[in-house]
Structure formats: structure tokens, C-alpha cells
Amino acid sequence: MNLYEFLANYSIIGLSIATALGLSFYYFISNLTHDILLPLLSIILGIKDLRKKSIKVLGNTIFIGRFVSVTFSYILSLIIILLLIHYLLGDIMDKIYKIEKKHDTDLLEREDKENHILGQILNELRNR
């Protein structure tokens, strides 16, 4: 087995592409949150720099700004992923669902026919 066959058989090429796309998506969302959304939120809330906002509790520092930043990134990522799945893959998923539903219906019809034929065979055997 050569290198290309190994990579193709174990889907390493697809995994590599997915990893690169995932990292690119992460950096895009992270920069969008840190460089655009948080400064806008800081202006709206009247806070000088939201990312550096922290509070002291019993001598320990809690970094509220970091938490807000990560939360914004996470929520924005979820929204974008859900929208992409809904709008880009929605039609494909509907087609797959319809095909599976038709396949299930065909299987049920086939099972009904087989059961009917088996019933007829059973009746013939009982009559002999």
C-alpha cells in the first residue's frame, strides 16, 4: 500500500481539510468577536475595554471580560454553524429524508407482499 492509498483509505485527507477549515473558522470567529463585537459592546455598555474587565472576590481576580469574549465566540460559532447547516444542507437533508422515507415505505410494502405470499403458502400446506 503506497502513501496515497493509505491516506485515501483512512480518510486522512478529508480529516486534514476539515481540521484546516475548522481552524480557519475558529480564527475568523475569534477575530470577529475580539476586534469588532466586543469593542461595540464596550461602547454600548460604556466600559473602556470589556476584554480587560475583572472583579476581585476575596482577593482573587475573576476575569469577566475573558468569559464574555469566549461566550460571545461560542454563541456566534453555534449560530453560524446552525445557519450553515440549515441553509446549505437543508435541501440536501430534505432530499435524503424523502429518499429514506420512500425506501422505508417500499420495504413495508415488500414485507406486506412477502407476508401475504407466505400466508398463502402456509394455507396451501395446511390444505394438503
C-alpha positions in Angstrom: 0.0 0.0 0.0 1.5 3.3 -1.1 1.1 6.6 0.8 -1.8 7.9 -1.4 -3.8 4.7 -0.9 -3.2 4.8 2.9 -4.3 8.4 3.1 -7.4 7.7 0.9 -8.4 4.5 2.7 -8.2 6.1 6.2 -9.8 9.4 5.2 -6.8 11.3 6.4 -7.1 13.8 3.5 -10.7 14.7 4.4 -9.8 14.9 8.1 -6.9 17.3 7.2 -9.2 19.5 5.2 -11.8 19.5 7.9 -9.1 20.4 10.5 -7.8 23.3 8.4 -11.3 24.6 7.8 -12.2 24.3 11.5 -9.1 26.3 12.5 -9.8 29.0 9.9 -13.4 29.2 11.2 -12.1 29.5 14.7 -9.7 32.3 13.9 -12.4 34.1 11.9 -15.0 33.9 14.7 -12.3 34.8 17.4 -11.2 37.9 15.5 -14.7 39.0 14.7 -15.6 38.7 18.4 -12.4 40.3 19.8 -11.9 43.1 17.2 -15.5 44.0 16.3 -18.2 42.8 18.6 -16.6 43.3 22.0 -15.4 46.9 21.2 -19.0 47.7 20.0 -20.4 46.1 23.2 -17.9 48.1 25.3 -19.2 51.3 23.6 -22.8 50.4 24.3 -22.2 49.4 27.9 -19.8 52.4 28.5 -16.9 50.2 29.6 -13.4 51.3 28.5 -12.1 47.8 27.5 -14.5 44.9 28.1 -11.8 42.3 27.5 -9.8 43.5 30.4 -12.8 43.9 32.8 -12.3 41.9 36.0 -13.6 41.9 39.5 -11.9 41.0 42.8 -13.6 38.4 45.1 -11.9 37.5 48.3 -8.5 38.5 46.9 -8.9 36.5 43.7 -9.4 38.1 40.3 -12.3 36.9 38.2 -11.8 37.9 34.5 -15.4 38.8 33.4 -14.2 40.2 30.1 -12.4 37.0 29.1 -15.5 35.0 29.9 -17.8 37.3 27.9 -15.4 37.1 25.0 -15.3 33.4 24.9 -19.0 33.2 25.4 -19.6 35.5 22.5 -17.3 33.5 20.3 -19.0 30.2 21.3 -22.5 31.6 20.7 -21.6 33.2 17.4 -20.0 29.9 16.3 -23.1 28.0 17.1 -25.3 30.4 15.3 -23.2 30.4 12.2 -22.9 26.6 12.1 -26.6 26.2 12.6 -27.4 28.7 9.9 -24.9 27.0 7.5 -26.4 23.6 8.2 -30.0 24.9 7.8 -29.5 26.9 4.7 -26.7 25.0 2.9 -27.5 21.5 3.9 -31.3 21.9 4.4 -32.3 20.9 0.9 -29.8 18.0 0.8 -31.1 16.7 4.2 -34.8 17.1 2.9 -33.9 15.0 -0.2 -32.2 12.4 1.9 -35.2 12.3 4.3 -37.6 11.8 1.4 -35.4 9.1 -0.1 -35.2 7.3 3.2 -39.0 7.7 3.8 -39.7 6.2 0.3 -37.2 3.4 0.9 -39.0 2.6 4.2 -42.4 2.7 2.5 -41.1 0.4 -0.2 -39.7 -2.0 2.4 -43.0 -2.1 4.2 -44.9 -2.8 1.0 -42.4 -5.6 0.1 -42.8 -7.1 3.6 -46.6 -7.0 3.3 -46.4 -8.8 -0.1 -44.0 -11.3 1.4 -46.2 -11.9 4.4 -49.2 -12.3 2.1 -47.3 -14.9 -0.1 -46.1 -16.7 3.0 -49.6 -16.8 4.3 -50.9 -18.3 1.0 -48.1 -20.9 1.1 -49.0 -21.8 4.7 -52.6 -22.2 3.8 -51.7 -24.4 0.8 -49.6 -26.6 3.0 -52.3 -26.9 5.6 -54.9 -27.9 3.0 -52.7 -30.8 1.7 
